[in-house]
């Protein structure tokens, strides 16, 4: 409930120019005694824009707490502590790594020899096996062939 109400306050009432990208609240963790709440947000943009947006949210925490007091029907509204959600960054980094691995696999599959081509052993000689026509003892008999008389 706190997450939804905070999102509405940020969307409708905060006019801070540092909030360039609309921050998304990913989760809110309220302490057992309801004295404080850790609000985790993500902000699209560069590291500088994320830091600026986080500072804007921290600066507006008192206003947001006041708005929550008016909207929510609880006796005590927790103090709000804003944090950038690093979990999403880690997830994005893992997804990027997996994408790179898949790309490498596709490139390797394209450069690998065909699976129906014979595999060569490292210790085997590179000379091809003799064909049946040129194998010793299988020379063509030209003595009785009438085509050789021409």
C-alpha angles and dihedrals in degrees: 000000000000090000093054094046093047090051090053092049092049092047098045109026111028113089099172113145089216089069093082097148115042106255116230120213106224098181144343122215114196120198118243093253091046091236095124141016127204108216114199117202138179123210123190115228141056125331090260093053091048092052092047092050091048090051090050091052092047090049091052096045093104093052092048091049090052091051091048090052090057096045104038124069098221127113097232126030113205125243108258122234115185124210135174108248103241091181091075091050090052091047091051091049091051091049090050090050091050090049091052091049091052091048091051091049091052091049092049092048089054093051097042119102115259114275092234092057114097114259116234122220117231092232097045120100118253094231114114119240113259116262118238091255095054099036114118111271093023099087112143115260107239099171100083099031111114091203090066091061094071 
